[in-house]
């Protein structure tokens, strides 16, 4: 029986696990209920299981029937601080928290892959590491698990690592997409405090207005990007917060804004930090104000190994037939902490369309939206691809 057929046989169990996870979302690095459900899903399988010391991770190692290298499969488990607005029988039961990014599907698919590969353990010439990871949403969970030894869990470092991510829009249901090279961006945070001199709103000439200068900075940063950086090595800057003032007729002493900064190359990641500071300091000086700036370094660029990306493409074609795998023409500006794994191990990160059939992928609410909905029908295919990648890689495909 093929992996796709075996995965279809466990479809109901995968859906049940995914729905159970969806109703009880947890945030950050500590996911005790999620960890408990993962351990229950793996119970009875021939796995060597360890749990995290400083986070609610689960690492499971499947020893193959013959000696060989190790391969790592990763699924993230954490949710988002988003209040769900969907009308579903399995809607989140935790106020203000939701699996709005589809990590509940990743977890269920990886648990399914563990079952599929355990049933064919004798065929494996090597070991499989199943990495159930908390804290992907800004908490560097992968980095924490690497620090606790997930890459050495099988005794030798994996020769390849694979991750998967569902999307509620952009891609039709069941379509896989990836590419060699950069697949997701680095993400940093730029924080600016504009310091002026407060006064009465009726007499702005008697004050030094940090809000007016801050607004000018926000728009100038966009012009700076288009006039400094090649569009074929893109940089994206989005100001997500702006705070200043307490009343309509009061000019405050200071204003503050924060921006996410997305890049794909090391050169631009360094250069953009310098140019950001130059722009805001120059505008502040022109207004007779000062600024304080700081950077928070986020996830690095997620880079797919060229050979491993090609292997994913061939495996998907063999497993599902032509037309189910799409070579993405360009990377995605989102970021991923699987990037930390791919800095250590060659591998590939793959997207899977999970837009419900009654929605248009071009207009459906995207990941992180309180209205995002993911189609359960992709669960068997995701589990089958995970399993096939590990099986094929250990077979020398």
Number of C-alpha atoms within 10 A of each C-alpha: 6 11 22 19 13 17 26 18 12 16 19 14 15 26 20 14 21 22 19 18 27 25 18 21 27 24 19 20 23 18 21 13 14 23 22 12 16 21 18 11 18 16 11 9 15 16 19 13 17 14 16 19 10 11 20 23 29 20 23 24 23 22 22 22 14 14 12 15 20 29 27 28 23 23 26 27 33 30 27 24 19 16 17 24 13 13 9 9 8 15 18 23 13 15 12 13 21 30 32 27 25 27 27 28 32 24 28 29 29 29 22 28 26 27 23 23 24 20 13 14 21 13 15 25 21 24 27 30 28 24 25 27 29 31 27 25 21 14 17 20 27 25 20 21 26 15 10 17 15 28 23 13 24 23 13 13 18 24 15 23 29 25 22 26 21 28 24 29 24 17 20 20 24 21 19 27 22 25 25 21 17 22 26 26 26 26 24 20 18 20 16 22 21 25 23 23 15 18 18 14 16 10 11 13 10 13 16 21 26 29 23 13 22 26 13 14 22 19 11 15 20 15 11 15 18 13 10 13 15 11 10 7 11 17 23 19 21 15 17 9 11 16 13 17 16 9 9 8 12 16 27 22 18 22 23 20 21 20 19 19 25 27 25 24 17 11 10 18 19 11 13 21 16 11 15 20 17 12 16 25 20 15 18 21 13 11 15 15 19 18 21 13 16 13 15 11 12 19 22 25 29 27 26 27 22 15 14 21 23 17 18 27 22 16 19 24 15 11 18 15 11 12 10 17 22 18 13 14 11 14 18 13 19 14 23 24 24 29 27 20 25 22 15 15 20 19 28 31 28 19 22 27 22 28 30 20 12 7 15 15 20 12 9 18 19 20 18 19 19 21 17 23 26 24 19 19 18 23 28 26 25 27 32 27 24 28 27 23 25 24 25 15 23 24 13 7 10
